[in-house]
Every structure is written in C-alpha cells, then in structure tokens.
Amino acid sequence: MNGAAKGAIVGGVFLAMVGGAGYGVYSLVGEGDDGGDGKDRGSAVRAEKGSGPVTDKEAAQTAKAFFAAWAAGDAHAAAELTNNVQAAQTAVADYRAKAYVSKAVITPGVQTGTTIPFSVAAEVTYEGATKPLAYESKLTVVRGVTSGKPLVDWQASVIHPQLQKDEKLRAGAPAAPPVKAVDRNGEELSAEKYPSLRPVLDQLRQTYGGKAGGKAGAELWIEPAAQDAPKRTLLTLVEGEPSTLKTYLDAKVQAAAEKAVAKYPESSVVAVQPSNGHILAVANHRKDGFNAAMEGRRAPGSTWKVVTAAMLIDRGKAAADRPAECTKDAVWGGRTFHNLNNFELPGANFATSFAKSCNTAFIKQINDVDDDSALAKEAREVFGLGLDNWKTGIRSADGQVPEAKGAEAAAEYIGQGRITMNPLNVASFTATARSGVFRQPLLVSPELDGRPIAQAARQMKPSVQQQLVRMMKLTATSGTAAQAMSSVGGSDKGAKTGSAEVDGAGSPDSWFTGFSRDVAAAAMVEAGGHGGDAAGPIVATVLNAGS
C-alpha cells in the first residue's frame, strides 16, 4: 500500500475560512503541489514590494493568501508567501503526505497588528482509521529582507504549535510499541495524571518499548530534531497493545512532587532513596518542557558545600567542632568573596559555619588544602560525580566538577564557577552523605537491558559521614534550612540551602537539598532567590510524602 492510499489523501478536502465566511473550498485530487483544483493562486504571491513596517492590511492579505494555499495543499504557493521557502514547502507538503491530514478547516481569529491567530479543525486518516485533531496556532507577517514583500515569518509552530525548530509532524505505525509504566507498587504512571512525567515516559517508551514486548498501533507524533530524542505522541489513531514497564518511582511521592513544583515557575525536583539509589520522583514545572531535573546543568550554589565539607574533613583540614574563621569577606586569586549581607560569625566552629552557609569559612581553607584537584577527586572517588557514566534508564546529565585554580577554585568551593549540577546530581550527593555510600540513581532496573551502572572508587570514611550528617541536621534545625524543614516531622532530618548567581539574571537560582530517614530530595527554582524561599518548600513537601 502506497503513502497516498494509506493516508486517504485522494479526494480529501481542505477548507479555509476568514471572518466566518469561506473564501475557498479545495479538493485534493492527486499529490502534486499545484493543489489539483485548477485555480490560479499565482496572484497570491504577487505582493507589491514595499518598505518600512508591515501594515495591518498587508498582514491580513498575506495571511489570507497563505491560508488559501495551505488549505489547497499547494505547498509551492504557500512557501512563496514565507521568508523560508524550503522549510515551509516541505512542511506544508508533509502535512497531508506524511502527517496524513485528510481534512482541515482553518479559521483565522482576531488580528493583533501583524500577528494573526487561527484555529485548525482537522482529521487524520491512516489505514482506514480517522480521528479528529483540533488545535490553535498563530503566524506573524514581516517585511522580506531582500524582496521587500510582506511574508509569513516561517516557524515550525505555524503548522502545529508544539513543533519546535527542525521538528516534523508524522503519522503511521511508530517503531516503539507503547508501554504502560507503573510505579514500584504497580500503580500506573500516566502523563495525564502526572504531567511533568511526559518526557520521562516518552523516553522510557523509546528505550524499552521494543524490548518489553507489546504491539504498535497507529499515531500522529512529533518527530524530534535530535536523533536520540523521543517522539512525542499527539494523537492515537489505533490503540496498540502496551507492555508493562516497572519503574522505581513512587506514585505517592511523585504526586507530591508534581503539586510542589506547580507553585513555582521554572522549578524541578528529584527524590532518591539513599539505601539503594532508586529514584522515587522526578518533576518539572517549566514552559519549555525540558527535563531539567535530570538533564539540567547549572551551578548548585551552597548545596555544594556538602561535597566541599566532605573533602575538607576527609583530608583532615576541617572538623565539625574545629574553629573555622567566618569573616565578612575573603580574598583569593585576586577576587574578593562575601557572605550574604556581609555577615560574620566570630569564634564559630566548622559545623556552625556550614549551617549558616558561610562562604568565607570555606574559601579560607584553600591554602591549607594546597591541591587544585582535591575537590574534583573527592567528587569522583566518593560521590560518583564527574564520571560521565551514569545510566539511570533515561537521559541524564552527570555533574561536572572541573579542576580549577585561583579565584575560580574559590568559586567552586562554594558551588559557583564551572561546576554544574541538576537536582538529580544534588539529590544523589545528599543520599551519599546520608548513607556514606554512592549508589548510582536508577529509574528502572539495570536487569531490563543489562546496562552497567556507575561505581565510586571508594566509600566515604565513617567519621566523615557522621560529621556531614551531624552538620546537615544542625542546618535543618537551627541553620539556614530551619524554616523550610520545620514542617518535616521527626528528628532524623538534615538539609543544606544554596543560591547561585547567574550572569544576566535579576535573582539567583534557588537550591535546596535535604534528607528525612531513607529519602533524599533536591530542588532548583531558576531565579527563585534564596534556597529556603522557593526550593526549600518543594523539598519539604516531597520529604513528607516519602518519609
């Protein structure tokens, strides 16, 4: 069966409506770019050359002509009305030939300047199965740089609002059969119930759909630009037969994580189990849909002091009860570092400086360490960070801890500079501090595909682990994390706050990490301010659900 027969394109009808009144009804007979209706749409592209800003009238006329050509299936004429002829021609042609849209009604909305919103009521037909598809999008008309003509500013989102640059709309039988992902207790994890899991579930399907069994149906999907990125299903035409895929997620903790991040824009959180590395929850609340919780790369701020403190204690340069001078500022490598609001803690010990998040108490230790690679070594050898070999079951970014000198080394001691982490990495190093053993985070069992998991070179020394836990508990009860952690029950809890300055941002990123019994969680809110203000309540909510 050829593509035209599969898609039921021959004889399909497109309609384009303007202001509620039809200006064209076009029958798609054949697969050529001329639309096959015998009408001359050449006049649609013969716009007069102009100069200056596009007028509202020009925008309306150009949009009308574009809708008419698109509705007719005339990819050539539609593309000539845009500022990217090649991309637009391919997209319009593929709309019926590869997305199998057999019928569509395009209805423009109320014009705002040179931007015209529109709605599409379509039908997708593949191998005898037809399903409706409705969505809204918009286009903007601009002045052609060389032609001077008013042209549609071509974006992939003109064809469908969820399309991003270089992505394509496709329909057919997907290569990966559907999977029914369930949590550790067998409860189904659907994107409808847990919206921020959608990219996670898409990746699980891509990776394990063909291995777990099941049978593919027929769908309309978005083909990603990157080869290793998962397809995003838009419409199911024929239900497949899903296989069941068990994850380590916990539906109760996931629900709490979803609710917590919903309160803060551009936020992410991950929860892991220190005793085994199992990932209990992954949630994001972001406009771009990016899984920043597991793939992000941003400076972790003072949450990183957990690792720095471990290195200092490990090397005998600091101890919880040993004095640690906390002055208003400290100079290293020609750069002056300050504490928040220039506070100081005369006579403080290391545990108090940690709990109050004193930057200078950490930076002043660099001279005693006298090893530019010390922090990176501790991160790799004890915390399993910077190895670039984590295999969680889906894509994830390992933490990066480059070796540094001078002022950059001082910045890294307090979680700035070139160090990058995401909530998964931070939750992991918190779990390592909690248990004393690095266990690579896992979303699904490695037995599913025999993948190797990362190993740390050595375990944390018991004395280091005991002091870290003690200092994190102090932070949670009387330090910078006390307010956020006050809602977490029990005495077996610890935390660390962090805020990370980002170039060009008005407010620092808010970071927070903590543990309660056998749950560790970390959150990040971009431009969220101080760690306890935004990220803190997210972590507390998740810990309460999991503990």
N, C-alpha and C positions, 0 to 999 in steps of 0.2 A: 504494500500500500504506500503510495507516494505522499509527500507532505500535503499537497492540496486536498487530497481525498481525506486524509486524517483530520485536517482542520476544518473541513466543510466550508472552505473559503468560497468556492464557486457558487455564485448565486447569493452570497452573503450581502447584507445591506448595512450601510453606514448612513447615519443622519447627522446633519449639523444644524443647530438651531441658534438663532441670535435674537435676543429680546423676546423670546417666546414664539417668534414667527419663523417658519422654516425658509431657508434660502437655498436649500439644495437637498435632493434625495438622490443618492448614487448607488447603483447596483454594481457589485464587484463581480464582473464576469471575466475570468482569466486572471493571470497572475502578473501581468505586466505593470509597469509603473505608470502607464497612461490612465489607469483607472477604468478603462474599458467602457466608458459611458458615452463617448463621442463628443463630450463637451470640451470647449476650448477654455482651459484655465490659464493660458498664456498671459492673458490680460492681468491675471492676479499678481504676476511678478514684475509687471512693467510699472513699478512705482517711480515717481519723479525723484531725481537727485535733489537733495536739499542740504541745508546746513543748520547748525545750531541745535538746540534740544528738540527731540521728537515731540510733536504736538499730540494732544489727546485724539484729534481726528485721525492723524496718521496712524497712531497706535491702534485705533478701532478698526480702520480699514485693513491694516496689515494682519491683525488677529483674525478678522473675518475671512480674509483670503486664505490664511494658513489653516483655519478650521475646515474650510471647504475642501482644500486639497487633501488634508489629513483624512477627513471623512470619506473622500472619494477613493482613498487608498493610493493617491498619486504622490508617491514618495519624492519624485523629482521636483514637482511643482512646490510641494511643501518645503523641501530642503532649500530651494532657491529663495524662500522667504525668510531664511535664518542666516545668522552670522557664522554658522559652522555647517556647510553644505554636506560634507561627507558624513559626519556623525548623525545629523538629522535624517538624511536619506536612508541610512541603514536602519535607524530606529523606527521610522515610520513604515518602512517596508517589512521589517521584522514583526511589527505589531500584529499583522494578520498572518504572515507566513511562518513565524516561529513562536509567537505567543498565542496563535490560533484564536484571535479575537474575530468572531464571525459576525458580530453586530455591535454597533455602538451609537449612542446618541450623545453628542457633545453640546452642552448648553452653557454659553458664557454667562457670567454673573455681572455684578455691578462694577464697572470700570473705575479704578482709582488712579488717576493720572495715566501713566503709560503701562500700568500693570492691569492685566485682565484675568480674573479668576474664572474658572469654568468647572463644570461637573461632567462626569462621564458615566453613563449607564450602559454597560456593555454585556455581552455574552461571550463566553469562551467555550469552544466546541472542539473536543478531541476524541476521535474514535467513537463517535456516536453519543458521547456524554456532553451535555451542555449545562453550564452553571452561570448564574448572573454575577457580574463584577461591577461594583459601583465605587467611585472614588472622586475626590476633588483635587484639582491642581491649579496652577496659575502660570502665566507667562508674562514677560516684560519685553517691550519693544524698545530698541535702541537705534542710534544712528550708525550705519555701516561706516567703518573707519576709512575704507578706500572707495566704496561705492557712493556713500552719502545717502543711501536709501534707508528708509525705516525697515528694520529687520527684527525678527524674533531673536532675543538673546538666548541662544540654544543652551539648555541644560537638560541632562538626562531626566530630571524630575518633571519636565513638561509632559512626557509620555506617562509617567506614573510618579506620584510624589515621594515614594520610598526609594526610587532609583537614585543612586549616587554616581559620581563620575566614573565612566567606563563600565558601569554595570548594565546588564541586559535583562529584558523580560523574556522568559521562555516557558513553554508548556510541553508536557509529554509525560513519559514514564521516567521518574528520577532514578539515578543509578543506585542510590542508597534507599533501601526499604525503610518504612517508618519504624520507630521504636517507641515503646511505652516505658518511659523512665519511671522508676519507683524509688522511694527512699529506703533507708535501712530497715524499715518495718513493713515494707511492701505497699506503702501508700503512694498513689500515682502523683507524679510531679508534672503538671501541665502548665504551659505558658499562659493559659487563661487564668489559672489560679495564682500562679507565681510569675508575673510578667517579666521581671528582670532576669529570670532564668532562660528566656527565649534564646539568646545567643549560646548559652551553655548547652541547652537541649539540641539546638541545631548542630553544634559541633559533635555532640555525642552520637547523633544520628549519622553524621558524615563519617565518623571514625568507626563506629561499631554496628551500624545498620546492616551492612553486608555480612558481618561476622556472627551476629547474634541470631540470624535467621529472618523470617518474615518475608513478605511479598510486596513488591512495589505496586502502587496504584497509578493514578494519573493526577498531575498537579500543575498549577501555574506557580512559577517561582521567580525569584530574582537571582540571576547568575552573577556571582561576585566578580570583581575585577581581579582580585588575587586568587591564584590557583588553589592555594591551601585553605581559603576561607570557605565556610559552609554556605550552601544555598539557603535562601530564606523563602519559605513557602508562603504564598499569598492566598491561594485558593485550592481546595481539594476537589477535584473533579470526580475521581473514583477512589473510594476508600481502599487502602492497601491492607495487608494483614501484618500488624506490628508484632515484633518480638518484644519480650520484656527484658529490660536492662536495669539491673540493680545498681544503685549508687550508694555512696556513704552519707549522702545528705540526710538531714533530719527535717521532716516536714514542719514540725513544731518550731524548730529554730529558724528555718527558712521563712516561715510566715512572720515571725517576729522581726527578722532582718528586713523583709520587704516593707513592713509597716514602719520600721525605724528610719530607713533611708528616705522614705516618701516625704518626710518632714523637712529634708534638706536638699536643695538642688545640687547637682554635681557631686553626689556622695556615693561612697562604696564601702562595703564591709565584708569581711570573711571571718568565719569561725572554724577552728580546728580542734581536734581532740589531742592533747599532749601525749597521752599514753599510747597512741597508735598512728597519729598523723592524719586520721580521717577528717576530711573536710565536711563540716556539718551544715554550712550555709554559705552562699555566695549571693550578694545582692548589690545592685547598682541603681541609682536614680540619676540618669543623665539624658540630655537632649540627643546626643549622638548615638546612643545605644551601645557604646563601647564598653567592653567588659574590663573596666579599669581596675576592678577588684583583683583580677588575676593577671592582667596584661599591662597595667599602668607602669610608668617609670617616672617617679617624682621624688624629690628629696624628702626624707621622712622626718626631718627636724629632730627634736629632742627625744623622740621614742628610740632613736638610735643609741642613746646613751646606755641602754641596756647592754648592747654589744660592746661599746667602749668601756663600760664599767667592768664587764667580764674580762676584757683584755688586760685592764689595769690591775685587777685583783689577781688574775692568772699569773701575771709577771711579777707580782709582789710589789707593785708600785702604789697600790692603794688597798685599803681595807675599810669595811663599813664603819668601824669605830675609830679609825685613824683620822687625825686632823686633815682637812682639805680646804685650803685657803680660798674663800669665796669673796673676791673683791669686786668693786663696781665694774672694772674693766681689766682686760689683759691684752698685752701686745705680743704678737708672734708673726714672724715673717714680714714685718713692716706694716701689719694691719692691726687695728685696734678692735677688739671684740667686747661687746657689752652684754650685761644681763638685761632682762626685761625691766624697763623703767629704771635701769641702773641700780638695782637693789644690791645689797651686800649682806653677808652673814658672818660677822666677826666670830671667830672661835668655833665655827661649825665643823662637824666631822663629815666624812665622805657620804654617809647614809643621808644626813640632813641635806647636804648639797645636791645629792641625787633627787631626793624627794621634792625639794624646792626648785629643781631644774636650773641649777647654777651653771651657766656656761663657762665662766672663768675658772671654776674649780677643776674642770676637765682639761681646759686648754693649758693650764699651768703644769700639767703632768707630762706634756710632750717632751720636754727637755730630759726628764728622768728616764723616759722610755728609750729615747735615742735609737729608734728603729723605724724608718719610713714605711716598712712593710708590715709592722706589727698588727695594725688594725685589720688589714686585708687578710693576713694569715689567720687571725682569730675567727674572722667571719667564715672563711673557707673551712678551716680544720675542725671547728667546734660547732658552728651554726649551719654548715652546708650551704652558705651563700656565696655567690660569685663563681659557682662551678659550671653554670650554663648547662646543666644536665637533668633538671627536674622534669619528670614525666608524670604529670598529675592525672592524665586521661584526656585532657583537652589542652589547648594552647595556654601557656602561662609564661610570664617573663620572670627569669631569675633575678635576684637582686644583684646590683653591680657595686663593687667596692674597689675602685682603682687605687693603686698606691699613689701617694701624694707627698709633696714636700712643702715646707714654708707655710704661708698663710692658707694654702689650700688644704694642707694636712690638718691645721687647726679647725678649719671649717668642717672637715669630715668627722672630727671628734664629736661634734655636736649635730651631726646629721645633715650638714649642708654640703657645699662643694659639688663634686661629681658623683656622689653616692646617689643611687636611685633605687627605690623600693616601690612596692604596691601593698595593699592590705594583706594579701596572701603571704608575702615575704615577712611582713611585720608580725602577723599572727603566728607565723612559723617560728621566728626567733623568740617570741614570747613563750611559745609552747616548749621550746628547747630550754629556756631559762627555768620554766616551771618544773620540767621533768629531769633536766640535766642531760638529756639525750636528744640528738637531732633525729627526727623521723620525717622523711620527705612527705609533704602533704599529698594526699591521694583522694581523688574524686570517685574513681571506680577501681576495682581490684586489678592489680597487675596480672593476675591469673587469666583475665579475659583475653589478653593479647601477648602475654609473655614479655612485656616490656621491662627493661631494667629500671630500677629506681636509684636515686642518688644516695650516697653514703658519705658521712663525715669521717674524717681521718681519725678523730679521737673523741672520746666523751669528755664532757665538762668535769673538771675536778669537783668532788663533793663539796669542798669548802667554798669554792666559787659559787656553785649553785645555791648553797644555803644562804650566802650573803646577798646574792641577787634577789632571791625570793623575799628575804627579810627587808631589803630596801624597797622593793616594789610594794610590799604590804604597807610599809610606812608611807609611801606616796599615796596609796589608796585611802589611808585613814587620816593622815594629817598633812599631806603634801598637796601638790597642785591638782591631783586627781580626786581629792576627797569629796568634793561636791558631787561630781558625776557618779562616783562609786557608792555614794551614801544609800542609794536605792537597791544595791546588790546585797542580798542577805548573807549572813554567815561571816565568820572571821577569816576563812581561807580564801582570801582575795588579794590581788595585787594589780598595780597599773603603772602606766607612765604616759604623760602628756607630751605633746610636741606641736610646734608650729614652724612652718618652713616658708621662708621668704622666697617669692618667685618674681623674677625680673618682669617689670611691667604690670604686675598685679597690685590692686589697691589694698588688698588684705592678704595675709599669709594663709597657706593651706593649713587646715585644722587636722591634726593627727591625734589618735588616742589608741592605746593598746592596753589590754588587761586580761586577767585570768580569774576564774572562780572555780575552785575544785578542778575537775578534769575538762574544762573548756577554756580555750584562749581565743580572743577575738581582737581584731584591729579594724579601725575605720579611718577614712580620709574624706574630708569635705573640701573641695577646691575653693580657695578664697573664703574659707569658713571662719577664719580668725584663730583665736587661741584654742589649744587642743581640747580643753574641757568644755568649751562653749557649744560646739556642734558635734564633733566626732565622739566626744565623751558620752552623751546621752544615747547615741546609737549603740556603742559597745555595751553600755549598761543594760539596755533592753535585750540585746542578744544573749548576754551572760545570764540574765534572769531566766530566759527561756530554756537555756541549755543546762543550767546547773541544777 
